[in-house]
Each structure stands twice: as C-alpha cells, then as structure tokens.
Amino acid sequence: MGRKLFSIIAISFVFIAAIIYVPFALAANAEKVVITGDVVNVREFPGTSNNVITQVREGETYTLEKHEDGWYQIKLSSGKTGWIADWLADKEAVTTGSKAQATKGTVTVDRLNVRTSPGLSGDIVGQLHTGDSVEVLENGNEWSRIAYAKGEAWVSSQYIQSESNHQATSASTTAEGATTNALTILHDGTNIRQKPSIKSKIVSRASSGDVFNVVGKNGDWYEIEYKTGASGFVASWIVSQSNQIATKGTGGLKGKTIVLDPGHGGRDQGAEGANGTLEKELTLKTADMLARKLHKAGAKVIVTRDIDEYVSLNDRAYLAARHQADAFISLHYDSIKDKQVNGHTTYYYHSYEKELAKAINQQIEHAVSLKNRGTRHGNYYVIRENSQPSVLLELGYLSNPSEEKVISTKKFQNAVTDGIVKGLQEYFSK
C-alpha cells in the first residue's frame, strides 16, 4: 500500500511540474508586439467599428495572443485582452529571462527628462544633466530604458551617448578631419531656425547647394553661421551629411518610413459634401486602407491621427521630422462653390518634391476614372513647413454631387490607395 501511494504521489508531482513548466516554457519565447503608433486604440473586437476599450502608446510592449485578418489581439496590463490594427505595431519574439547586457552611457543635453514609460505621455520622475553617466538596460531607436533611483525609467535615446557610439564618433571625426566643419544644403527653401527645434522661429532660408560653416551640434541639429554673421540651426537630416536622399533607389517600399496624414479631424470637419459626406471621416477611411497596403509592402507606417480628433498642422509636420520619414502624404478631398468642378490634384511645395508628386499623380490617374488636374505647387502648411519629402493629395470634389457618390465608395477607395502605393513604389525604385 505504501509503495503504491508513493508511486501515485511521484506521478502527481511530475504532472504538476509539467503543468508549471509548460506555461513557463511558452512564456520564455512568447511573441510580443511593440506599439509603433503614437496613440493606438484598443478595441473590444477586431474592426474599426467596434468599441474602444483603452489606448496604448508608442514604445509599449504587449504579449501577442492572436493575429487575425489584419488585427493583433494583445494582453493588457490589467489582464484583459483587446485588439489593435497590426500595422500600428511590430511583432517580435522576446525571450523572457534573457536580459540584454547593460551598457554605460553619457547624457549629452542638460535637463533631460526621465519618464516612467517610453513616449512623451510618460510621467516625468526626474531630470539628468550633461555629462551624467547612466546604465542603459535597453537601447531603442527613440527611447532607452535605464537604471534609475533603484529601479528603471526611460529617456530619449538621441540624448544618450553610449561608449561604443562615442568611440565610433571619435574615429569618424579623426578620419574625416576638416570635412566635418562644413555642410551643404540639399533643398531649396530649407529653414534655418532660431533654436534646435522644428517648432522654433524661422530666421532665414537657404537654397540647394549653399555651404555653411558648422559651429556646433545639438542633438539632430547643426548650429551654423550664415551670411549675416549670426548663427542658426538646421536639421541634420536635410543637409549633405544626411542619408535622407539616399533612401531612393533601394528597391521599393521595404524599410521606408511613410507618414500618412488624414486631413482635418475633431472640431475641424473639413469639407462637407453635397450629400453630407464629411471630409474628416473620408480621409480617415482612406488612410486606414492605405496604411494596411503600405504595411503589407514592407513599409513602416505612421499616421498623424487614427481617430476623429483634432491635430494641429504643426504637430502633423513635426511627426514627419521626428520619425525622419521617407515620405509624408497628406490626404484630402476638395470642395468649391462651383459644383461642376471635378477631379484629383497632387500638390508639392519644394522643387525637389516634384518627382514624388508626379509619380503618385500618374499612378492615381491610371487607377481611377476621375479627371486628372495634374501636379501643382501648393502653399499648404503641412508641406511648406515639412522637412521631409511631402505631398498633399486632393482626391476628388465632395462639392460635386456625382463625384461625391463615387469617391465615397469602397471601390474607389481601394483603387485610389492602390494608385498611391504604386506611385510610392515607382518613386523609391528609381
């Protein structure tokens, strides 16, 4: 009896151990998703028509439960699950328990905010100063996880100089010598600003080919001396040291960063069609469909809004600069008092954007039956004040009753987004 009881206990122990081990083994190689959209809606079920239960933010990581028809089911910190659009997150395999080796880093800016989570929405828990040494636990493209106050916190990666990066920078400076003392402007109308920020006042403008002496560097901005003898700041990604223009000709959309800007939103409804169609709603539908196609083609897609909310023009343009987008596409639908006017138009502001505008315009012409009103120079804020290659698309007239009916259909939306994708593929393949 004792031997039999011992056997039962032994078998039970092995069974319990297996139960404990299996979830642990599964968790050890669980798939995770990292949020890439600024603020992403989590819905009760897959589909944009379902209820929003909460929101997640850029840089946050969640366990992936399911992947179904363009939607990820994720496990939230509350233990509940919800669904997000798959193009607003990147999937990756994470091995729990295999902690990356920490590295030393040095803070390169004064009063660097330390936050509770990655992203500007994280609460500020302290500040670091120029020269402070930090232990970097995880180093991402935008946010770094650091050891802080007997715990962990997050800081902007661009202001942390790792030891390896410092060595590489020193070697590069030695090899290049005097060439780092000057830079060349790539585009006509490049803004020179009072401070190293895209929100700062514009003090001058430069033309393609202009050369300036570099007197300093602040993050991603060069401080330069211009003709009057005064100094100003120019973004590093639009001068000769940048690899921004080199992104063309690398085989299409794979790896490109595309910012989509659904026009209007929130209190700004945009145009209202003859039959009641609201521009802000139609641009959001277009952006959602276009984003999925671009994501499928291998591009990283960022949207200025994915819900009915107001976003300032400045913030829309700034998002492109922040992510150093390869292209910024602003989506709109036109309106005018004359209800007979019809057709689609493609606008650019800077001369170097003509090629991008033409490529997209021609492919839209091939994709839809609307009148092509061509490519034109347009003095619109989101393309005028944008540091990245940008175009603004007017995809038909809501003020024309018959055209409104056409452009509101899923058939048209599918065709016009196909045209935009093909135009971008053509542009980046040259």
Rosetta blueprint (number, residue, H / E / L):
1 M L
2 G H
3 R H
4 K H
5 L H
6 F H
7 S H
8 I H
9 I H
10 A H
11 I H
12 S H
13 F H
14 V H
15 F H
16 I H
17 A H
18 A H
19 I H
20 I H
21 Y H
22 V H
23 P H
24 F H
25 A H
26 L H
27 A H
28 A H
29 N L
30 A L
31 E E
32 K E
33 V E
34 V E
35 I E
36 T L
37 G L
38 D L
39 V E
40 V E
41 N E
42 V E
43 R E
44 E L
45 F L
46 P L
47 G L
48 T L
49 S L
50 N L
51 N L
52 V E
53 I E
54 T E
55 Q E
56 V E
57 R E
58 E L
59 G L
60 E L
61 T E
62 Y E
63 T E
64 L E
65 E E
66 K E
67 H E
68 E E
69 D L
70 G L
71 W E
72 Y E
73 Q E
74 I E
75 K E
76 L L
77 S L
78 S L
79 G L
80 K L
81 T E
82 G E
83 W E
84 I E
85 A E
86 D H
87 W H
88 L H
89 A E
90 D E
91 K E
92 E E
93 A E
94 V L
95 T L
96 T L
97 G L
98 S L
99 K L
100 A L
101 Q L
102 A L
103 T E
104 K E
105 G E
106 T E
107 V E
108 T L
109 V L
110 D L
111 R L
112 L E
113 N E
114 V E
115 R E
116 T L
117 S L
118 P L
119 G L
120 L L
121 S L
122 G L
123 D L
124 I E
125 V E
126 G E
127 Q E
128 L E
129 H L
130 T L
131 G L
132 D L
133 S E
134 V E
135 E E
136 V E
137 L E
138 E E
139 N E
140 G L
141 N L
142 E L
143 W E
144 S E
145 R E
146 I E
147 A E
148 Y E
149 A L
150 K L
151 G E
152 E E
153 A E
154 W E
155 V E
156 S E
157 S H
158 Q H
159 Y H
160 I E
161 Q E
162 S E
163 E H
164 S H
165 N H
166 H H
167 Q H
168 A H
169 T H
170 S H
171 A H
172 S H
173 T H
174 T H
175 A H
176 E H
177 G H
178 A H
179 T H
180 T H
181 N H
182 A E
183 L E
184 T E
185 I E
186 L L
187 H L
188 D L
189 G L
190 T E
191 N E
192 I E
193 R E
194 Q L
195 K L
196 P L
197 S L
198 I L
199 K L
200 S L
201 K L
202 I E
203 V E
204 S E
205 R E
206 A E
207 S L
208 S L
209 G L
210 D L
211 V E
212 F E
213 N E
214 V E
215 V E
216 G E
217 K E
218 N E
219 G L
220 D L
221 W E
222 Y E
223 E E
224 I E
225 E E
226 Y L
227 K L
228 T L
229 G L
230 A L
231 S E
232 G E
233 F E
234 V E
235 A E
236 S H
237 W H
238 I H
239 V E
240 S L
241 Q L
242 S L
243 N L
244 Q L
245 I H
246 A H
247 T H
248 K L
249 G L
250 T L
251 G L
252 G L
253 L L
254 K L
255 G L
256 K L
257 T E
258 I E
259 V E
260 L E
261 D E
262 P E
263 G L
264 H L
265 G E
266 G L
267 R L
268 D E
269 Q L
270 G L
271 A L
272 E E
273 G L
274 A L
275 N L
276 G L
277 T L
278 L E
279 E H
280 K H
281 E H
282 L H
283 T H
284 L H
285 K H
286 T H
287 A H
288 D H
289 M H
290 L H
291 A H
292 R H
293 K H
294 L H
295 H H
296 K H
297 A L
298 G L
299 A L
300 K E
301 V E
302 I E
303 V E
304 T L
305 R L
306 D L
307 I L
308 D L
309 E L
310 Y L
311 V L
312 S L
313 L H
314 N H
315 D H
316 R H
317 A H
318 Y H
319 L H
320 A H
321 A H
322 R H
323 H L
324 Q L
325 A L
326 D L
327 A E
328 F E
329 I E
330 S E
331 L E
332 H E
333 Y E
334 D E
335 S L
336 I L
337 K L
338 D L
339 K L
340 Q L
341 V L
342 N L
343 G L
344 H E
345 T E
346 T E
347 Y E
348 Y E
349 Y L
350 H L
351 S H
352 Y H
353 E H
354 K H
355 E H
356 L H
357 A H
358 K H
359 A H
360 I H
361 N H
362 Q H
363 Q H
364 I H
365 E H
366 H H
367 A H
368 V L
369 S L
370 L L
371 K L
372 N E
373 R E
374 G E
375 T E
376 R E
377 H E
378 G L
379 N L
380 Y L
381 Y H
382 V H
383 I H
384 R H
385 E L
386 N L
387 S L
388 Q L
389 P L
390 S E
391 V E
392 L E
393 L E
394 E E
395 L E
396 G E
397 Y E
398 L L
399 S L
400 N L
401 P H
402 S H
403 E H
404 E H
405 K H
406 V H
407 I H
408 S L
409 T L
410 K H
411 K H
412 F H
413 Q H
414 N H
415 A H
416 V H
417 T H
418 D H
419 G H
420 I H
421 V H
422 K H
423 G H
424 L H
425 Q H
426 E H
427 Y H
428 F H
429 S H
430 K L
